[in-house]
Amino acid sequence: MNQYEIIQQLEEENAALKAENQKLTDTVTWMHEYIWKLVKKRFSNG
């Protein structure tokens, strides 16, 4: 495997990790918003 192929492979892996990271970030954001929604609902009813 030459340097060009190694760089290409690393760029592909980096892109896949960035995509996975974005999905995880979106999930955490959704969870945070949902938890606060539940907390606000709980305290407004209770």
N, C-alpha and C positions, 0 to 999 in steps of 0.2 A: 504494500500500500504506500503510495507516494504522499508527499506533503499536501498536494492539492486535494486528494481523496480524503485525507484525514481532516483537513479544514472543512471540506464539504460535509463530512459526517458530523463533525462537531457543530456546524451551523444548523444542520437539520435537528440534531438533538436539542440544541439551544432553543430553536423555534418551538419544538414540541413541549419543552419545559415551560416556556413563556405562555403557551396556550393553556397548559394545565394550571399554571399559577393564576391566570386570569379567571378560570372557572372556579378555582378555590376562593379567590378574592370575592367574586360575585356571590358565592354561597355564603361566605362569612358576612358580607354586607346584608344579604337577605335575612340571615338568621338574626343579626343585630337589630334590624328594623322590625322583624316579627316579634322578637322578645320585648322590645320597648312598646310595641303595640299592645301586647298582652299585659304588660305591667301597667300601662296607662288605663287599659280597660278594667283591670282588677281594682285599681285604686279609685277609679271613677264610679264603680258600682258598689264599693264597699265600705 
